[in-house]
């Protein structure tokens, strides 16, 4: 059972006029490779899992941005921690 939802909006500082979309695409690929359930939204990506799995993943995503060439990274993060379990579907099912 998963206990957390974490949404991340990643804002890498690219060189001069360099497009940041390839950085964002790379960040999403790092999240995808984690095997955790996630959904990409227009302004953020939400990851579902256990907080102990997600927080190291957030660190890995930030490190990947620097490895790709960003001079720094701002990550805006929202966390829902619910020890008795949560999921994206359970929070949004009434809207479908």
Residue pairs with C-beta under 8 A, 6 or more apart in sequence:
1 85
2 37
2 48
2 49
2 50
2 85
2 86
2 87
3 50
3 51
3 81
3 82
3 83
3 84
3 85
3 86
4 48
4 49
4 50
4 51
4 54
4 79
4 80
4 81
4 82
4 86
5 46
5 47
5 48
5 79
5 80
5 86
5 87
5 88
5 91
6 46
6 47
6 49
6 51
6 54
6 55
6 58
6 77
6 78
6 79
6 80
7 41
7 44
7 45
7 46
7 47
7 77
7 78
8 27
8 44
8 45
8 47
8 58
8 61
8 75
8 76
8 77
9 43
9 44
9 45
9 75
9 76
9 77
10 23
10 24
10 27
10 61
10 62
10 65
10 73
10 74
10 75
11 20
11 73
11 74
11 75
11 76
12 20
12 23
12 24
12 27
12 65
12 68
12 70
12 72
12 73
13 70
13 71
13 72
13 73
13 74
14 20
14 23
14 69
14 70
15 69
15 71
22 68
23 65
23 68
23 70
26 64
26 65
26 68
27 45
27 61
27 64
27 65
28 40
28 45
30 57
30 60
30 61
30 64
31 38
31 45
31 47
31 57
31 61
32 38
34 47
34 53
34 57
34 60
36 47
36 48
36 49
36 53
36 54
36 57
37 47
37 48
37 49
37 88
38 45
38 46
38 47
38 48
39 45
39 46
39 88
44 76
44 78
46 88
47 54
47 57
48 86
48 87
48 88
51 79
51 81
58 75
58 77
61 75
62 73
62 75
65 73
66 72
66 73
80 86
